[in-house]
Amino acid sequence: MKLQVVSKILLVVVAVLFVQACAITPPTTGIGALTGAWSNSLGTVWTMRADGSFDVDLNHDGKRDAWGTCKVEGDTVTITGTGGVQPKGCAKTTGSYHFQRKGNTLHFMLIKDPCAERVKNVTLDWTKK
């Protein structure tokens, strides 16, 4: 009888630990991996939302300077700037990147993007704010 009680308690403890581990570990693929506010070494703040929209604060003054949409499939994101500040030749262009999230760090690897200024910014390491 005691063995059954101990077994049940142990099972509950293991289940609780498993649920906590899942809740703490951020997703590494899909839109969930990108959702939130991120900053890089240039001071750019990129806020990605679960609906695929994003805002960019280029000079960290709390104002959105550019915005757009993204589509995520697994570890690949396609980014389209739709408004705000756009470097010459970058208006309404699309860039594709593989991404890797490890904890609170995000790194993008270029697949294809005709906008050189966006490539310089996006391919820096990003930290979750």
Secondary structure by P-SEA (a helix, b strand, c coil): caaaaaaaaaaaaaaaaaaaaaaacccccccccccccccccccbbbbbcccccccccccccccccccbbbbbcccbbbbbbcccccccccccbbbbbbbbbcccbbbbbbcccccaaaaaccccccccc
